[in-house]
Amino acid sequence: MKTLKDIRGMVRDALKGAENEAPYVDPALVSIGITTFGTRFERYFVPLLAKIKEYAPDNEVIVAINGEHHEPFSEEYRRRILEFTAIHPRVFPIVFPQFRGLSKLWNSIVIHASHDHVLMLNDDIMIHGTGFLEDICSAIRKNHCRTFLINRSWSHFLVNRQELDDLGYFDERLLGIGEEDGDMTWRYIQRYGKPIPSVRMKSFVNYAEETANSYKPINIQTHSGTKYSLFNRRFMFSEKYAPDSGGIQGMFDEPVVLKDPGKEQYPNERFYRQREDEL
């Protein structure tokens, strides 16, 4: 049985924890982003969007629809996905007629979103639980409105747009798929001195292992028998970073230092949000 002293201690700790949390975050002010492409339409994208709209009908959803590399965009796929997104309220598609890298898709979703908190989802995710957005908002408060991963995976994460303005957007020189997570992890540690936190949530089911072996990009060189682009890997470790025992390891196999940070991307996005009310 707990003593009065124990109970007072628990109350004190709870109040202290509440003081350390950010203010209440309205679930309606969380944008949701989905990246998708043709071969994922029926099996993954359709049930995911349907479930999101069942649980969060009024939330804004930005869908980045990718094409294939050096291939005509399928007219049938274009028609079907635009028809499907159109029957759901507050779903806004961005169509890329030609294949663009995942960094470009993620950045485009963040830029087009109406809110500073963006829940980013790959299309091979499923959500179970009507309260998933309340769980997200609770994690936002506890994490002081900063970016976090879900279940230690970049297949689903919450990005804070103001933090991205400070840290820098996803590197669009990564023209294919892969290395975006390692690059952002390295830069996050370098900028803030700690890894991106991860929050455990039971509402999300990740099918990334299933899709990793069932999809190969069209007309794009991959490596190690995966879907991941050979170009991204070569660029990352031949041009952007160099091995250095005094560097930061992060998600990489060895410590590295930054050789070529590239130019600042989207410098006017912060200016827009600071001055939009003057229009």
Buried (B, 14 or more C-beta within 10 A) or exposed (E): EEEEEEEEEEEEEEEEEEEEBEEEBEBEBBBBBBBBBBBBBEBBBBEBBEBBBEBBEEBBBBBBBBBBBEEEBBEEBBEBBEEBBEEBEBBBBBEBEEBBBBBBBBBBBBBBBEBBBBBBBBBBBBBEBEEBBEBBBBBBBBBEBBBBBBBEBBBBBBBBBBBBBEBBBBBBBBBBBBBBBBBBBBBBBBEBEEEBBBBEBEBBEBBEEEBEEEBEBBEBEBBEEBBBBBBBBEBBBEEBBEEEEEBBBBBBEEBBBBEEEEEEBBEEBBEEEEEEEEE
